[in-house]
Amino acid sequence: MKRVRCPKCDNYIQFDETRYEEGQSLVFLCDNCHKQFGIRIGKSKLNAANQKSEIIDETEGTRKFGNIVVIENVFGFKQVFPLHEGDNLIGRRSKGTDVDIAIETNDPSMDRRHCILNVKRNKQGKIIYTLRDNDSITGTFLMNEILGPKDQVRLEEGDIFTLGATTLILRTAETSEE
């Protein structure tokens, strides 16, 4: 089964690509926004890039500031997002919502702007990770403990935190051996 995304509302539509031949054109009608759009089955220049992004490497991007691994669950597939220095705003991907880490999910309990993961260096040059809730409806959980409205907690390698029903794992930056 393959998925195509509606260009208007980003809704996914699934279809069985084995039933069609290469070069055949297909027309879809989005159930969500009722936009009609077409695709063409076959090899394109974008396929190589898309296939590369399907291969997920959890260690990719960890050299600088680490990354966040979104665990595959009923709402979405496994995703890996690199972190940058400063505030990383994490939330549900939605057209028009500006977040640093936009998680593709259908999880209704995750806010569009759910929490903030701050990445900074201390005076010794060590990278410090701090998590805080962004006034979300369902709250942000660290190891099954809910964060209060003004709580800021420090995270370490492998810490598990939950946004709604979606679980994330912190992968910290590689430390250079001295």
Buried (B, 14 or more C-beta within 10 A) or exposed (E): EEEBEBEBBBBEBEBEBEEBEEEEEBEBEBEEEEEEBEBEBEEEEEEEEEEEEEEEEEEEBBEBBBBBBBBEEEBBEEBBBBBEEEBBBBBBBBEEEEBBBBBBBEBEBBBBBBBBBBBEEEEEEEBEBBBBBBEBEBBBBBEEEEBEEEEEBEBEEEBBBBBBBBBBBBBBBEEEEE
